[in-house]
Each structure stands twice: as C-alpha cells, then as structure tokens.
Amino acid sequence: MSPTVPFTAADPSEGIALYLKHDETVAFVTGGRVFRPELPKIEVKYMPRSCAIVRPAGGGNLVGSRDFLPVTDSRLDVVCYGSSRLEAESVARECARALKTLTLSKWGHAKLYWARIAGNPNSVIDPETNWPFAVVVTQVMHGIIAA
C-alpha cells in the first residue's frame, strides 16, 4: 500500500466558497447553501431555490507564467440560483458585493489576495432544468501552494 500524498496545490474555489458561506448577507440569502464545484444531488429535489455554486472557469493569465511568484489569478464562476430570476439576480448581486470587498485572507487551504468582478450578473432560465440562475464571473488572485 502506497503512502497518501497530501494535496499541496491551492484550490481557489474552496477558499471562495468558504468566504461566501461566511459572508453574513450571502449566508442569509442562500440559506447557507454555497457549494463547489456542483450542486449536490441531494439538493436537486429542492430546486429551484436560492444557492450559489463556485466552479473553476480558467484563467492564470495575469501573473505566474512570467515570473516566479507563488501566486496566480484564476477565473471562477459563481452560479447563483433562485426561485425566480429576480431572486437569482439578488443572490448574484450579494455574491458580487462580497467578492468585491475580499481582502488578503486565508479561507480553508487557500490564501486569497483579491477578487475582481469580470462579468456582472445576468439572469437567464436554464433550458435543461427550467431553473432561474445568474452568473458572477470573477478573477481571483490566490497563492498556488495550499496554506
């Protein structure tokens, strides 16, 4: 049996999900339902209702590849659901506000420096599920080594 190797690369989606879950207003409007990287199967039967899902969306272009700093920027999507388009937009606006006020901090195993909103919330109806949602696209500067 081989020894277990610990994960050493930071997961910014873990940090952002924990950060959003601990934001008082986001926690209130989502009922504490902030997940990553997808909606848990147990939640499907309660949908559509307010929640947020943090998932990777690429990135890494700002820093990291041109230098030796142990940081990079990642794009993350925060998919915000609601029972209506208005509720989904409201959840998304609160997530965007929280992300915009992020400062240097450690959440889970991720050291987060800042977040920029790269795309303001825009609500639509998911054609497969018929659930209203809005997406907040954010760029997050974070450490590449798990903290």
C-alpha positions, 0 to 999 in steps of 0.5 A: 500500500502506497503512502497518501500524498497530501494535496499541496496545490491551492484550490481557489474555489474552496477558499471562495466558497468558504468566504461566501458561506461566511459572508453574513448577507450571502449566508442569509440569502442562500440559506447557507447553501454555497457549494463547489464545484456542483450542486449536490444531488441531494439538493436537486429535489429542492430546486429551484431555490436560492444557492450559489455554486463556485466552479473553476472557469480558467484563467492564470493569465495575469501573473505566474507564467512570467515570473516566479511568484507563488501566486496566480489569478484564476477565473471562477464562476459563481452560479447563483440560483433562485426561485425566480430570476429576480431572486437569482439576480439578488443572490448574484448581486450579494455574491458580487458585493462580497467578492468585491470587498475580499481582502488578503485572507486565508479561507480553508487551504487557500490564501486569497489576495483579491477578487475582481468582478469580470462579468456582472450578473445576468439572469437567464432560465436554464433550458435543461432544468427550467431553473432561474440562475445568474452568473458572477464571473470573477478573477481571483488572485490566490497563492498556488501552494495550499496554506 
